[in-house]
Structures are given as structure tokens and as C-alpha cells.
Amino acid sequence: MISLAVTLVDCIRFDLQPHTKKCLKEEMRRNLLAVGEYEVSSLAGTQVDFQITDSKGHSALIRNNVEGKGKFAVTSDEDDIYDFCFTYTSSPHTSHQLLPREINLDVRLGVEAKQYDSAATDKLQKLETDLSKLEDLTNSVIEDFAHLKKRESEMQDTNASTSNRIFWQTIISLIVVLGLAGWQVIYLRQFFKSRKLID
């Protein structure tokens, strides 16, 4: 998987076994558009549900009993990892209950999700479309670098905070150890004096 969401396109095909759930994870920035298509093979007496959720369990999309081809589009509410999940259930009375269902999923994020006018006839319109794509791609790269810079700043703050806490914990531990050592020396001297083992 590519870390920059600018040109991220995931196309995957897999077999989904009965009574199982399979999820694909995508890291999405805030207000990032994700569009895609799915194709689910048909099998009587069985059901496949499609759901997109964030890491907190909030549903961005729910489609029950999907079959054949379908399309979807969602926009992320915040920076998070989203799960694209297919759940396969079958009736215990059907003869197909142990057969897998074939799933094809094609997900496009960011600039790749945007639709451009591909029916441009003259060269000027085609050039305008290409320049529009290039501008969107450039803006997306700039946003990615700004996002990475923000995360780097947050990591530096976390590292500084952790380092500061470790420093003070070390100082407090040292004070406690020295205090206990001093108390132990005083206690042992008094003990030995009471036993008249030392003057």
C-alpha cells in the first residue's frame, strides 16, 4: 500500500467463506473522498453485507444483501483508519451454505476518485482537463506534506513530553533511593547501639 493517498488505488479480488467477515483497511485523511465499485458473485440462499466503518465503530456506509455490481462514495469525517468489510451469512437449510462467494473490490482515494470530463473533443479542452488533473495532484501532494509535517510536530511534542517525564521520574526515584539508604543507615546504627555492638 502506498503511504500517500494522492494516487492510491486498491483493486482486490478474494473468496469469502461462509459465516466469515473480511475487512480491508485504508488510512484516510479528513475530508478525503473515497469512491469504489464492488462485484459480488450470486448464490441463492446466502447473503453478503457491505459496511464501511471508522476505528471507533461509526458506520460511514451500510449496504445489506449486496449482489452483482455496485458503486459507493464516502467522505471521511476525520483522520482515521477505515474498514471496508464484507460479511457472508447463509441459511443452514440451503445446500450452498459451504460454498464461498467471490468478491471484487476497487477503491480509489483522493485525486484518483475525482471524475474529469473525458469526452473533451478539441486539444484545448483536453489540455485544460490534463492541467486540472495536474493541479489537483499538486494540491494533494502539498496537503500530504502539510499533514506529514503536522504529524512530525505532534511526534516531537510527544517525545519531548515523554523525555521530560522520564527525567523527573529519575530524579524522584533517586531522591527516594537516597532517602531510604539514609534511613537504613540511621536505623542500623541505632539497632547496633541498642545491642551494644558498636559505640
Summary of the structure (lengths in Angstrom):
residues: 199
radius of gyration: 30.3
end to end distance: 76.6
largest distance: 110.0
contacts: 507
relative contact order: 0.17
helix: 38%
strand: 33%
